[in-house]
Amino acid sequence: MKGGTTTDWREKELAQWYNQNMRGSLEGYAALFGFEKADHVLDLGCGDGTLLAIAAQQGARVTGVDISDEQLHAARAALKGVKGASLIKQTLQEVNFPDNSFTKVSIRKAIHHLTNDEKGLLIDKIYHWLKPGGILIIEDMILTFALHRRDENRPLVEKDAAIYYGVNWPDFRDAFYTTMYQELPCDLAQLSHHLLFTGFHILKIASPACFMSTVIAEK
């Protein structure tokens, strides 16, 4: 992604490490969408294509966007034999689609690569890409406290992270804090502002940890 982040998803090793360590299970996340045969699903930052493959199994048409050659190679394998599947190599800032193209859009662990202004611009574009009644789900490092209070909430973050990541926390700690301090996470107030200002209705917010949220919004 462009935008001043420290990770470069064009690096093959980074994509492999992420898939092995940080991707997490997608079954529960996928269930939030309730994929149907009538859906056209867009996954922004689609990674290895697992979510798209789950949607395709339910008969949905699927489109994925990623910047990593390694991830797109894996996604092609995951979608082998799926008719109408489309994979696009572009950044989240570059990609564009006609209005009313999709019924459901996912951005999972990707929006923290965008500046605050870029987040707003992308959410505005997604609003137009979605058909009326369409669903957007965002899951990422979206803080439940104000972004500028990261330092004072460090003890809470450490406590929640130890529970959330369990025995893997010591191995993930450096990568976690790189995302929190050197990349571009946001807080719920910032994200909610972008969604509501654009015209979305926020249906549900789930925060299993103080640093992680899933937001479901409807056009």
Backbone torsions as a table, in degrees:
resi	resn	phi	psi	omega
1	MET	NA	149.0	171.0
2	LYS	-84.9	170.8	171.3
3	GLY	114.4	19.3	171.0
4	GLY	84.1	15.3	177.0
5	THR	-82.8	162.3	-175.0
6	THR	-88.8	-22.1	180.0
7	THR	-84.8	143.6	177.6
8	ASP	-120.1	102.6	-174.7
9	TRP	-73.0	0.8	172.3
10	ARG	-78.6	-11.4	178.9
11	GLU	-79.2	120.8	-177.3
12	LYS	-57.8	-42.6	-175.6
13	GLU	-65.5	-34.3	179.9
14	LEU	-64.8	-45.0	179.1
15	ALA	-61.7	-42.3	179.5
16	GLN	-63.8	-43.0	179.4
17	TRP	-63.7	-42.9	179.8
18	TYR	-61.2	-47.4	-178.6
19	ASN	-61.4	-35.7	-177.8
20	GLN	-78.2	-33.8	-169.2
21	ASN	-115.4	-34.5	-167.2
22	MET	-116.9	-10.7	-175.6
23	ARG	-64.0	-43.2	-178.4
24	GLY	75.1	172.5	179.2
25	SER	-73.3	139.4	-178.9
26	LEU	-106.8	-2.8	-175.8
27	GLU	-63.1	-47.2	179.7
28	GLY	-65.3	-41.2	177.7
29	TYR	-63.3	-44.3	-180.0
30	ALA	-61.2	-35.5	-178.4
31	ALA	-63.2	-24.9	179.7
32	LEU	-63.7	-26.2	-176.3
33	PHE	-81.8	-28.4	-175.1
34	GLY	57.4	53.1	-175.9
35	PHE	-55.0	139.5	179.6
36	GLU	-133.2	166.5	-178.2
37	LYS	-61.9	-30.2	-176.9
38	ALA	-79.6	-5.9	-174.6
39	ASP	-78.4	148.1	162.3
40	HIS	-118.7	113.7	-170.5
41	VAL	-104.8	132.2	174.5
42	LEU	-113.3	126.2	175.6
43	ASP	-115.2	111.7	-179.2
44	LEU	-91.8	116.8	-168.7
45	GLY	78.4	55.0	-168.4
46	CYS	-73.3	-12.6	178.6
47	GLY	58.5	-134.8	-174.7
48	ASP	-82.5	8.5	172.9
49	GLY	82.8	10.0	-176.9
50	THR	-60.9	-46.0	-179.6
51	LEU	-63.7	-41.2	178.8
52	LEU	-63.7	-38.1	178.6
53	ALA	-64.7	-38.7	177.4
54	ILE	-63.7	-43.7	178.8
55	ALA	-63.7	-42.3	-179.4
56	ALA	-63.6	-33.3	177.8
57	GLN	-62.6	-25.4	177.7
58	GLN	-91.1	6.0	176.4
59	GLY	92.7	2.0	-178.4
60	ALA	-73.2	151.3	169.1
61	ARG	-82.6	142.1	-170.6
62	VAL	-133.1	144.0	175.8
63	THR	-135.7	132.7	179.1
64	GLY	-125.2	147.1	178.1
65	VAL	-128.3	131.6	175.6
66	ASP	-156.1	162.4	179.8
67	ILE	-103.6	-11.9	-174.6
68	SER	-91.3	122.1	175.1
69	ASP	-60.7	-39.7	179.9
70	GLU	-61.9	-44.5	179.9
71	GLN	-68.1	-40.8	179.8
72	LEU	-66.6	-34.1	174.9
73	HIS	-61.8	-44.9	178.7
74	ALA	-65.8	-38.1	179.8
75	ALA	-65.6	-38.5	177.4
76	ARG	-61.0	-40.5	178.1
77	ALA	-64.9	-41.8	-179.1
78	ALA	-65.7	-28.6	-176.7
79	LEU	-104.7	12.5	179.5
80	LYS	-56.0	127.5	179.4
81	GLY	88.3	-5.6	179.4
82	VAL	-84.0	116.6	-177.7
83	LYS	-71.9	136.7	175.3
84	GLY	80.1	-0.5	179.0
85	ALA	-68.5	139.1	-178.3
86	SER	-128.9	131.9	176.8
87	LEU	-124.5	131.6	-172.6
88	ILE	-125.9	130.4	175.4
89	LYS	-94.6	99.6	176.2
90	GLN	-155.2	162.0	173.3
91	THR	-80.1	165.8	177.3
92	LEU	-67.5	-23.8	177.8
93	GLN	-77.1	-29.7	-174.7
94	GLU	-87.5	-34.4	-167.9
95	VAL	-66.5	146.1	178.2
96	ASN	-152.3	151.5	-179.9
97	PHE	-141.2	160.9	174.5
98	PRO	-65.4	156.0	175.6
99	ASP	-59.5	150.1	174.4
100	ASN	59.2	38.5	-178.1
101	SER	-89.2	-27.1	-168.8
102	PHE	-130.6	156.2	174.0
103	THR	-101.3	-25.8	-177.8
104	LYS	-145.8	135.5	-178.7
105	VAL	-129.1	136.5	177.7
106	SER	-118.8	137.1	166.1
107	ILE	-131.5	102.3	-177.6
108	ARG	-116.4	120.5	177.9
109	LYS	54.2	42.8	179.8
110	ALA	-136.2	-27.5	-172.7
111	ILE	-71.1	-16.5	178.7
112	HIS	-73.9	-1.7	174.1
113	HIS	-86.1	-4.5	-175.8
114	LEU	-107.9	145.8	171.9
115	THR	-65.7	168.5	-179.9
116	ASN	-59.9	-43.5	178.0
117	ASP	-63.7	-40.8	178.9
118	GLU	-65.2	-36.0	175.7
119	LYS	-59.1	-47.4	-179.6
120	GLY	-62.3	-41.8	179.4
121	LEU	-64.4	-41.5	-179.8
122	LEU	-66.5	-43.6	179.8
123	ILE	-62.4	-37.8	176.5
124	ASP	-63.3	-42.6	178.5
125	LYS	-64.3	-43.0	-179.9
126	ILE	-60.2	-39.5	178.8
127	TYR	-55.5	-42.1	179.8
128	HIS	-75.5	-31.5	178.8
129	TRP	-68.7	-29.2	-177.3
130	LEU	-78.0	145.5	170.4
131	LYS	-74.7	157.6	176.5
132	PRO	-54.0	133.1	-176.7
133	GLY	85.1	-1.0	-179.4
134	GLY	-67.9	158.0	-174.0
135	ILE	-114.7	135.6	171.1
136	LEU	-117.5	130.2	174.9
137	ILE	-123.2	127.1	178.2
138	ILE	-118.8	126.5	175.2
139	GLU	-129.7	125.0	-173.6
140	ASP	-171.2	-174.0	171.4
141	MET	-74.7	84.2	177.8
142	ILE	-115.8	108.9	-169.6
143	LEU	-75.9	144.0	176.8
144	THR	-84.0	-7.6	175.4
145	PHE	-117.3	167.0	-177.7
146	ALA	-60.9	137.0	-175.9
147	LEU	-56.0	-38.1	-177.1
148	HIS	-72.8	-2.4	178.6
149	ARG	-106.3	25.8	179.0
150	ARG	-58.6	-44.5	-175.2
151	ASP	-65.1	-46.9	-177.3
152	GLU	-70.5	-20.8	177.6
153	ASN	-96.0	9.1	-179.0
154	ARG	-55.3	-43.4	178.2
155	PRO	-60.2	-39.4	177.9
156	LEU	-66.5	-40.6	178.1
157	VAL	-61.1	-46.0	-179.6
158	GLU	-60.5	-42.9	-179.5
159	LYS	-64.2	-48.4	-179.0
160	ASP	-65.8	-39.0	-178.2
161	ALA	-65.6	-38.0	179.0
162	ALA	-62.6	-33.7	177.9
163	ILE	-78.7	-45.3	-174.7
164	TYR	-64.9	-45.0	-177.4
165	TYR	-94.7	-14.3	177.3
166	GLY	61.5	-136.9	-175.5
167	VAL	-66.2	-15.6	-179.8
168	ASN	-83.2	-9.4	-174.6
169	TRP	-55.0	-45.6	179.2
170	PRO	-57.9	-34.3	179.9
171	ASP	-76.0	-28.4	-175.9
172	PHE	-93.8	-9.7	-169.0
173	ARG	-57.9	-47.4	-177.7
174	ASP	-63.3	-44.5	179.0
175	ALA	-64.5	-37.6	179.1
176	PHE	-60.7	-49.9	-177.2
177	TYR	-74.0	-23.6	170.5
178	THR	-61.5	-44.9	177.7
179	THR	-63.6	-43.7	-174.7
180	MET	-68.6	-37.1	-172.4
181	TYR	-109.8	-27.4	-175.5
182	GLN	-107.2	-11.8	173.7
183	GLU	-107.0	-152.7	-165.8
184	LEU	-131.6	60.8	175.6
185	PRO	-68.9	172.5	176.7
186	CYS	-136.0	177.7	174.1
187	ASP	-111.6	171.3	-176.0
188	LEU	-62.3	-34.1	179.5
189	ALA	-64.3	-43.7	179.5
190	GLN	-63.0	-48.6	-177.2
191	LEU	-65.4	-42.7	179.5
192	SER	-60.7	-39.4	177.6
193	HIS	-59.2	-48.0	179.9
194	HIS	-58.9	-45.8	-177.3
195	LEU	-65.1	-49.1	-176.0
196	LEU	-69.5	-38.3	179.7
197	PHE	-63.6	-35.9	-179.7
198	THR	-72.0	-30.2	-179.2
199	GLY	125.4	-2.1	177.9
200	PHE	-68.6	152.6	168.2
201	HIS	-104.6	125.4	179.0
202	ILE	-82.1	118.2	-177.0
203	LEU	-89.7	-36.6	-174.9
204	LYS	-160.5	143.3	172.0
205	ILE	-128.6	126.1	176.8
206	ALA	-122.8	130.2	-178.6
207	SER	-129.9	93.0	179.7
208	PRO	-70.4	-14.3	176.3
209	ALA	-149.8	160.8	-175.4
210	CYS	-66.5	-12.3	-177.2
211	PHE	-112.4	3.6	-173.7
212	MET	-137.6	128.7	179.3
213	SER	-139.3	150.7	171.4
214	THR	-117.9	125.5	-176.9
215	VAL	-119.4	126.0	179.1
216	ILE	-110.8	124.6	-177.5
217	ALA	-132.1	151.2	-178.0
218	GLU	-123.3	138.6	174.0
219	LYS	-75.0	NA	NA
